[in-house]
């Protein structure tokens, strides 16, 4: 196998975009699942699904592909490990002996060199993309033959996974993932099922040279209205969430009245000293972009305008609900203020549409309100999600939320916004801020902005990286060069810190 210089993979034919356009077969081949391999696969899958207007399956297909690749590489490493220890993988006694120590000897942090040993070996993984019978086919293959007992175990779990109603059923089973066919694979199959894929869309096979898994995506497949049943306690919690305080609704109505003066609006706010203090404090905080220190409500109306005031009224009302009902999750709310500040700076510095500044602030501020509610009603289930997030191929918490609870925190946030009668554009932005490829054309600037603001915050928490950011978002903001992206990120961090020092 010949690799490209400074790359950990090869693509044949080289121009895979032309192959996609022409409906031709192509593949990417590699030995280790490095950052650059993962980034390339993200780009390929995005472009491939985009060609056939199937981008709404991107997260599902990416998650499944990554899980299957990790399992294939683990199977390859197993062959190397058994050979190094003079064990016959086809002998039942040797197999049991080898599997006792395989994971500890190969995957513990101090044994990274054992994983690196796969480079230069005869083992590889090949992911092939092709079109057949009006279906997109993804085939993940490695050049080893899976053992018959392993194959039977995987097939049994595939059959089980298609019968589960939610991930808690899988947690109830005894799951041995020593073969790379445990909980992660079951979750991958459940993703297919909950996205409306038929059972025959997933097939695993072997011959005397390779083991391969094929995923078929029909052109005409549409996602079901609801992936799985939404947990009753989550829906009940949404019903119980208070409406925005009555005085805030009243003041917002006054501010929208074209006959209202600055004095009328300021007077209405001033009747509530607590609200007055909250708005002035928020307008001067590090979470809100303003060039002047605000001392009074009348000054706030003059400086930040009616739109700005409406934004702060909503933010203050939601903050009051969070403080009263979800006090222990205030740390998430603090992150939201940083995200909101970043969104305003992105609009001001990277777009020509500064009119979206207030909408971007509010959408970014409220983007994780669903997470706060979700954590409050289902802490045990969320702790299970946390346990499996980050070390399996399926490492997108939003995806895991969907298959385990039946709803993602962004979709839940949209439900809450509907309850509060927020504008449709705000609700849709919150619902799709993790999935910019699903943005409606007229909402692209807003959704891309909130997505990017969220990415910056997640990078700072070491939960995301540049290589897997949505390409369309980077192009939209002219941040396709990593150094330009990092310089801009540093700029907004410094802006936020400076605002914190002066607030």
C-alpha positions as CSV (number, residue, x, y, z in Angstrom):
1,X,0.0,0.0,0.0
2,X,1.5,3.4,-1.0
3,X,0.4,6.4,1.0
4,X,0.4,10.0,0.0
5,X,3.3,12.0,1.5
6,X,2.5,13.3,5.0
7,X,-0.9,11.6,4.9
8,X,-2.2,8.5,6.8
9,X,-4.5,7.5,4.0
10,X,-4.9,7.0,0.3
11,X,-7.9,7.7,-1.9
12,X,-8.5,6.1,-5.2
13,X,-9.3,7.7,-7.6
14,X,-7.6,10.8,-6.2
15,X,-10.4,13.1,-7.3
16,X,-13.2,11.7,-5.2
17,X,-15.4,14.7,-5.9
18,X,-15.5,13.9,-9.6
19,X,-16.2,10.3,-8.7
20,X,-19.2,11.4,-6.5
21,X,-20.5,13.7,-9.3
22,X,-20.2,10.9,-11.9
23,X,-21.6,8.2,-9.6
24,X,-18.3,6.2,-9.7
25,X,-17.0,3.9,-7.0
26,X,-14.0,5.1,-4.9
27,X,-12.4,4.3,-1.6
28,X,-10.3,5.7,1.2
29,X,-7.8,3.2,2.8
30,X,-5.8,3.6,6.0
31,X,-4.3,1.7,8.9
32,X,-4.9,4.0,11.8
33,X,-7.9,6.2,12.5
34,X,-5.9,9.4,12.8
35,X,-7.2,12.9,13.0
36,X,-6.6,13.6,9.4
37,X,-8.3,10.3,8.4
38,X,-11.3,11.2,10.4
39,X,-11.4,14.7,9.0
40,X,-11.2,13.3,5.4
41,X,-14.0,10.9,6.1
42,X,-16.2,13.6,7.5
43,X,-15.6,15.7,4.3
44,X,-16.3,12.7,2.0
45,X,-19.5,11.7,3.7
46,X,-20.8,15.3,3.8
47,X,-20.1,15.7,0.0
48,X,-21.5,12.3,-0.8
49,X,-24.8,12.8,1.0
50,X,-25.1,16.4,-0.3
51,X,-24.9,15.1,-3.8
52,X,-28.1,13.0,-3.3
53,X,-29.9,15.5,-1.0
54,X,-29.5,13.2,2.0
55,X,-27.6,15.4,4.4
56,X,-30.1,14.9,7.1
57,X,-28.5,11.5,7.6
58,X,-25.0,12.9,8.0
59,X,-24.7,12.6,11.8
60,X,-26.1,9.1,11.8
61,X,-23.9,7.8,9.0
62,X,-20.8,9.5,10.4
63,X,-21.4,7.9,13.9
64,X,-22.0,4.5,12.5
65,X,-19.0,4.7,10.1
66,X,-16.7,5.7,12.9
67,X,-17.9,2.9,15.2
68,X,-17.4,0.3,12.5
69,X,-13.9,1.6,11.6
70,X,-12.8,1.5,15.2
71,X,-14.1,-2.1,15.4
72,X,-12.2,-3.0,12.2
73,X,-9.0,-1.5,13.5
74,X,-9.4,-3.3,16.8
75,X,-9.8,-6.6,14.9
76,X,-6.6,-5.9,13.0
77,X,-4.8,-5.1,16.2
78,X,-6.0,-8.3,17.7
79,X,-4.3,-10.3,14.9
80,X,-1.0,-8.5,15.6
81,X,-1.3,-9.0,19.3
82,X,-2.0,-12.8,19.0
83,X,1.0,-13.2,16.6
84,X,3.3,-11.3,18.9
85,X,2.3,-13.6,21.8
86,X,2.6,-16.8,19.7
87,X,-1.1,-17.5,20.1
88,X,-3.3,-19.2,17.5
89,X,-6.4,-17.0,17.2
90,X,-8.3,-20.0,15.7
91,X,-7.6,-22.2,18.7
92,X,-10.3,-21.9,21.4
93,X,-7.9,-22.2,24.3
94,X,-5.4,-19.6,22.9
95,X,-8.3,-17.3,22.0
96,X,-9.6,-17.2,25.6
97,X,-6.0,-16.7,26.9
98,X,-5.3,-13.9,24.5
99,X,-8.5,-12.0,25.1
100,X,-8.0,-11.9,28.8
101,X,-5.2,-9.3,28.4
102,X,-5.8,-7.9,24.9
103,X,-7.6,-4.7,25.9
104,X,-5.3,-3.9,28.9
105,X,-2.1,-4.7,26.9
106,X,-3.1,-2.7,23.8
107,X,-5.5,0.1,24.7
108,X,-4.3,1.4,28.0
109,X,-2.8,5.0,27.7
110,X,0.8,3.9,28.5
111,X,0.6,1.2,25.7
112,X,0.1,3.7,22.8
113,X,3.1,2.1,21.0
114,X,1.1,-1.1,20.7
115,X,-1.5,0.7,18.6
116,X,1.2,2.4,16.6
117,X,2.5,-1.1,15.7
118,X,-0.2,-1.4,13.1
119,X,1.5,1.1,10.9
120,X,3.6,-0.7,8.3
121,X,1.9,-4.0,9.0
122,X,-0.1,-5.9,6.4
123,X,-3.4,-4.9,7.9
124,X,-5.6,-2.0,6.7
125,X,-9.2,-0.8,6.6
126,X,-10.9,0.3,3.4
127,X,-14.1,2.3,3.2
128,X,-15.7,2.1,-0.2
129,X,-18.4,4.4,-1.6
130,X,-20.6,3.3,-4.5
131,X,-24.1,3.6,-6.1
132,X,-26.2,0.6,-6.8
133,X,-30.0,0.0,-7.2
134,X,-30.7,3.7,-6.3
135,X,-28.9,3.3,-3.0
136,X,-25.7,4.8,-1.6
137,X,-23.5,2.0,-0.4
138,X,-20.8,2.4,2.3
139,X,-18.6,-0.7,2.7
140,X,-16.2,-0.8,5.6
141,X,-13.8,-3.7,5.2
142,X,-10.6,-5.0,6.7
143,X,-8.3,-7.6,5.3
144,X,-8.8,-10.2,8.0
145,X,-11.4,-13.0,8.2
146,X,-13.6,-12.6,11.2
147,X,-13.9,-15.8,13.3
148,X,-17.2,-17.7,13.0
149,X,-18.1,-17.3,16.7
150,X,-17.4,-13.5,16.4
151,X,-19.6,-13.2,13.3
152,X,-22.5,-15.1,15.0
153,X,-22.2,-12.9,18.1
154,X,-22.4,-9.7,16.0
155,X,-25.3,-11.0,13.9
156,X,-27.2,-11.8,17.1
157,X,-26.6,-8.3,18.5
158,X,-27.7,-6.7,15.2
159,X,-31.0,-8.7,15.4
160,X,-31.4,-7.6,19.0
161,X,-30.7,-4.0,18.4
162,X,-33.5,-3.7,15.8
163,X,-35.9,-4.9,18.5
164,X,-34.9,-2.4,21.2
165,X,-37.2,0.5,21.8
166,X,-34.5,2.6,23.5
167,X,-30.9,2.3,24.7
168,X,-32.0,1.5,28.3
169,X,-33.0,-2.0,27.0
170,X,-29.4,-2.5,25.8
171,X,-28.0,-1.4,29.2
172,X,-30.1,-4.1,30.8
173,X,-28.3,-6.8,28.8
174,X,-24.9,-8.2,29.7
175,X,-22.7,-6.6,27.0
176,X,-19.3,-8.0,26.4
177,X,-17.5,-5.7,24.0
178,X,-14.3,-7.7,23.9
179,X,-15.0,-8.5,20.2
180,X,-15.7,-4.9,19.3
181,X,-19.3,-5.8,19.1
182,X,-20.8,-4.5,22.3
183,X,-22.8,-1.4,23.2
184,X,-21.2,0.7,20.5
185,X,-22.4,-1.6,17.7
186,X,-25.9,-1.9,19.2
187,X,-26.1,1.9,19.4
188,X,-25.0,2.1,15.7
189,X,-27.8,-0.3,14.7
190,X,-30.3,1.6,16.8
191,X,-29.3,4.8,15.0
192,X,-30.2,3.2,11.7
193,X,-33.5,1.9,13.0
194,X,-34.5,5.2,14.6
195,X,-33.6,7.0,11.4
196,X,-36.1,4.8,9.4
197,X,-33.6,2.5,7.8
198,X,-34.9,-1.0,7.0
199,X,-33.2,-4.0,8.7
200,X,-31.5,-5.1,5.5
201,X,-29.6,-1.8,5.2
202,X,-26.9,-3.3,7.5
203,X,-25.1,-6.5,6.4
204,X,-21.9,-8.1,7.6
205,X,-20.1,-10.8,5.6
206,X,-16.8,-12.5,5.3
207,X,-14.7,-14.6,3.0
208,X,-11.3,-16.1,3.3
209,X,-9.6,-12.7,2.8
210,X,-11.8,-9.9,4.2
211,X,-14.5,-9.0,6.6
212,X,-16.9,-6.3,5.4
213,X,-19.9,-4.4,6.7
214,X,-22.2,-2.8,4.2
215,X,-24.6,0.1,4.9
216,X,-27.2,0.9,2.2
217,X,-28.9,4.3,2.1
218,X,-32.0,4.5,-0.2
219,X,-32.5,7.7,-2.1
220,X,-36.1,8.0,-1.0
221,X,-35.6,7.3,2.7
222,X,-37.2,10.0,4.8
223,X,-36.6,10.3,8.6
224,X,-39.5,9.4,10.8
225,X,-41.4,12.1,12.6
226,X,-40.1,10.9,15.9
227,X,-37.0,8.7,16.2
228,X,-38.3,7.0,19.4
229,X,-40.8,7.7,22.0
230,X,-39.9,10.9,23.9
231,X,-39.5,10.1,27.6
232,X,-42.7,11.1,29.5
233,X,-40.8,12.9,32.3
234,X,-39.1,15.2,29.7
235,X,-42.4,16.2,28.1
236,X,-43.9,16.7,31.6
237,X,-41.0,18.9,32.6
238,X,-41.5,21.1,29.5
239,X,-45.2,21.4,30.4
240,X,-44.2,22.5,33.9
241,X,-41.7,25.1,32.9
242,X,-43.1,28.5,33.8
243,X,-44.0,31.1,31.1
244,X,-41.9,34.2,31.0
245,X,-42.8,36.6,33.8
246,X,-45.9,38.7,33.1
247,X,-44.2,42.0,33.5
248,X,-41.6,41.0,30.9
249,X,-44.4,40.2,28.4
250,X,-46.0,43.5,29.1
251,X,-42.9,45.5,28.6
252,X,-42.1,43.7,25.4
253,X,-45.5,44.6,24.1
254,X,-44.9,48.2,25.0
255,X,-41.6,48.2,23.3
256,X,-43.1,46.8,20.1
257,X,-45.8,49.5,20.0
258,X,-44.6,52.1,17.4
259,X,-46.2,54.9,19.4
260,X,-44.2,54.1,22.5
261,X,-41.4,56.5,23.4
262,X,-38.1,55.8,25.1
263,X,-39.5,57.3,28.2
264,X,-42.6,55.1,28.1
265,X,-40.5,51.9,27.9
266,X,-38.0,53.0,30.6
267,X,-40.8,54.0,32.9
268,X,-42.5,50.5,32.5
269,X,-39.2,48.8,33.3
270,X,-38.4,51.1,36.3
271,X,-41.6,50.1,38.0
272,X,-39.8,46.8,38.8
273,X,-36.6,47.6,40.7
274,X,-35.4,43.9,40.5
275,X,-35.9,43.8,36.7
276,X,-34.3,47.2,36.3
277,X,-31.2,46.0,38.2
278,X,-31.0,42.7,36.3
279,X,-31.2,44.4,32.9
280,X,-28.5,47.0,33.7
281,X,-26.3,44.3,35.1
282,X,-26.7,42.1,32.1
283,X,-26.2,44.9,29.6
284,X,-22.8,45.6,31.3
285,X,-21.7,42.0,31.6
286,X,-19.1,40.2,29.7
287,X,-21.9,38.2,28.0
288,X,-23.2,41.2,26.1
289,X,-21.5,43.4,23.6
290,X,-21.8,47.1,24.3
291,X,-19.3,49.9,23.8
292,X,-20.6,52.1,26.7
293,X,-21.2,51.5,30.4
294,X,-24.9,51.7,31.0
295,X,-26.1,53.4,34.2
296,X,-29.8,53.6,33.8
297,X,-32.7,52.0,31.9
298,X,-33.4,55.1,29.9
299,X,-29.7,55.1,28.9
300,X,-29.9,51.3,28.0
301,X,-32.9,52.0,25.7
302,X,-31.0,54.8,24.0
303,X,-27.7,52.9,23.6
304,X,-28.7,49.4,22.8
305,X,-32.0,50.2,21.1
306,X,-35.4,48.5,21.2
307,X,-34.2,45.3,19.7
308,X,-31.3,45.1,22.2
309,X,-33.7,45.8,25.0
310,X,-36.1,43.0,23.9
311,X,-33.2,40.7,23.8
312,X,-32.2,41.5,27.3
313,X,-35.7,41.3,28.6
314,X,-36.0,37.7,27.3
315,X,-32.5,36.8,28.6
316,X,-33.4,38.2,32.0
317,X,-36.7,36.3,32.1
318,X,-35.1,33.0,31.2
319,X,-32.3,33.6,33.7
320,X,-34.9,34.1,36.4
321,X,-36.5,30.7,35.5
322,X,-33.1,29.0,35.5
323,X,-32.2,30.5,38.9
324,X,-35.6,29.5,40.4
325,X,-36.0,26.1,38.9
326,X,-32.5,24.8,37.8
327,X,-30.1,26.5,40.2
328,X,-27.6,23.6,40.2
329,X,-27.1,23.9,36.4
330,X,-26.0,27.5,36.4
331,X,-22.6,26.6,35.1
332,X,-24.2,25.6,31.8
333,X,-26.0,28.9,31.8
334,X,-22.7,30.8,32.3
335,X,-21.2,29.0,29.2
336,X,-24.3,30.2,27.4
337,X,-23.4,33.8,28.1
338,X,-20.0,33.3,26.6
339,X,-21.5,31.6,23.6
340,X,-23.9,34.5,23.1
341,X,-21.1,37.1,23.3
342,X,-19.1,35.1,20.7
343,X,-22.1,35.0,18.4
344,X,-22.4,38.8,18.5
345,X,-18.7,39.2,17.7
346,X,-18.9,36.7,14.8
347,X,-21.8,38.6,13.3
348,X,-20.0,42.0,13.7
349,X,-16.6,40.9,12.5
350,X,-17.2,38.1,10.0
351,X,-20.5,39.0,8.3
352,X,-22.1,42.0,6.5
353,X,-25.4,41.6,8.4
354,X,-25.0,43.3,11.7
355,X,-28.8,43.4,12.0
356,X,-28.6,39.8,13.1
357,X,-26.6,40.6,16.2
358,X,-29.4,40.5,18.7
359,X,-31.0,37.4,17.2
360,X,-27.6,35.6,17.2
361,X,-27.1,36.7,20.8
362,X,-30.4,35.3,21.9
363,X,-30.2,32.1,19.9
364,X,-26.7,31.3,21.2
365,X,-27.8,32.1,24.8
366,X,-30.8,29.8,24.6
367,X,-29.1,27.0,22.6
368,X,-28.4,24.8,25.6
369,X,-31.7,25.5,27.5
370,X,-32.7,22.0,26.5
371,X,-29.6,20.5,28.1
372,X,-30.4,22.2,31.4
373,X,-33.9,20.7,31.4
374,X,-32.8,17.3,30.2
375,X,-30.2,17.1,33.0
376,X,-32.8,18.0,35.6
377,X,-35.2,15.3,34.7
378,X,-33.0,12.3,33.8
379,X,-29.7,12.5,35.6
380,X,-29.2,8.7,35.8
381,X,-29.7,8.2,32.1
382,X,-27.5,11.2,31.3
383,X,-24.7,9.8,33.5
384,X,-24.9,6.6,31.5
385,X,-24.6,8.6,28.3
386,X,-21.6,10.4,29.7
387,X,-19.9,7.1,30.5
388,X,-20.0,5.9,26.9
389,X,-19.4,9.3,25.3
390,X,-15.9,10.0,24.2
391,X,-14.4,6.5,24.0
392,X,-16.6,4.8,21.5
393,X,-16.9,5.5,17.8
394,X,-20.2,7.2,18.5
395,X,-18.9,10.3,20.2
396,X,-21.5,12.9,19.5
397,X,-23.5,13.5,22.7
398,X,-26.4,14.9,20.7
399,X,-26.7,11.7,18.7
400,X,-26.5,9.6,21.8
401,X,-29.2,11.7,23.5
402,X,-31.5,10.9,20.6
403,X,-31.2,7.2,20.7
404,X,-31.2,6.9,24.5
405,X,-33.9,9.5,25.4
406,X,-35.7,9.9,22.1
407,X,-34.8,13.5,21.8
408,X,-31.7,15.7,21.6
409,X,-31.2,18.7,23.8
410,X,-31.4,21.0,20.8
411,X,-34.8,19.6,19.8
412,X,-35.9,19.9,23.4
413,X,-34.7,23.5,23.4
414,X,-36.9,24.1,20.4
415,X,-39.9,22.6,22.2
416,X,-39.3,25.0,25.1
417,X,-39.0,28.0,22.7
418,X,-42.3,27.1,21.2
419,X,-43.9,27.0,24.6
420,X,-42.6,30.5,25.2
421,X,-44.0,31.6,21.8
422,X,-40.6,32.7,20.5
423,X,-40.2,33.6,16.8
424,X,-40.0,30.7,14.4
425,X,-36.5,31.6,13.2
426,X,-35.2,31.5,16.8
427,X,-36.8,28.1,17.4
428,X,-35.4,26.6,14.2
429,X,-31.9,28.0,14.9
430,X,-31.9,26.4,18.4
431,X,-33.2,23.1,16.9
432,X,-30.5,22.8,14.2
433,X,-27.5,24.7,15.8
434,X,-25.6,21.4,16.0
435,X,-26.5,20.4,12.4
436,X,-25.7,23.4,10.2
437,X,-26.1,21.2,7.1
438,X,-29.9,21.2,7.8
439,X,-30.2,25.0,7.8
440,X,-32.9,26.5,5.7
441,X,-31.4,28.9,3.2
442,X,-32.7,32.1,4.8
443,X,-31.5,31.0,8.3
444,X,-28.0,30.0,7.2
445,X,-26.2,33.1,8.6
446,X,-27.9,32.8,12.0
447,X,-27.5,29.0,12.4
448,X,-23.9,29.0,11.1
449,X,-23.1,31.8,13.6
450,X,-24.6,29.9,16.6
451,X,-22.9,26.7,15.5
452,X,-19.5,28.5,15.2
453,X,-19.9,30.2,18.6
454,X,-20.7,26.8,20.2
455,X,-17.6,25.3,18.5
456,X,-15.3,28.0,20.0
457,X,-16.7,27.2,23.5
458,X,-16.4,23.5,23.0
459,X,-12.8,23.8,21.7
460,X,-11.9,25.7,24.8
461,X,-13.3,22.8,26.8
462,X,-11.2,20.4,24.7
463,X,-14.4,18.7,23.4
464,X,-14.0,19.6,19.7
465,X,-11.3,20.3,17.2
466,X,-10.8,22.3,14.0
467,X,-10.4,19.3,11.6
468,X,-14.0,18.1,12.0
469,X,-15.8,21.5,11.8
470,X,-18.4,21.7,9.1
471,X,-16.7,22.8,5.9
472,X,-19.6,24.9,4.7
473,X,-19.5,26.9,7.9
474,X,-15.8,27.6,7.6
475,X,-16.2,28.7,4.0
476,X,-19.1,31.0,4.9
477,X,-17.0,32.9,7.5
478,X,-13.8,32.7,5.4
479,X,-12.0,30.6,8.1
480,X,-10.9,27.6,6.0
481,X,-7.2,28.2,6.9
482,X,-6.5,26.8,10.4
483,X,-4.3,29.7,11.4
484,X,-6.9,32.3,10.4
485,X,-9.5,30.3,12.4
486,X,-7.2,30.2,15.5
487,X,-6.3,33.9,15.2
488,X,-10.0,34.8,15.2
489,X,-10.8,32.5,18.1
490,X,-8.0,34.1,20.1
491,X,-9.3,37.6,19.2
492,X,-12.8,36.8,20.5
493,X,-11.5,35.2,23.6
494,X,-9.5,38.3,24.4
495,X,-12.5,40.5,23.7
496,X,-14.6,38.4,26.1
497,X,-11.9,38.6,28.8
498,X,-11.6,42.4,28.3
499,X,-15.3,42.8,28.7
500,X,-15.1,40.7,31.9
501,X,-12.5,43.0,33.4
502,X,-14.6,46.1,32.7
503,X,-18.1,44.8,33.7
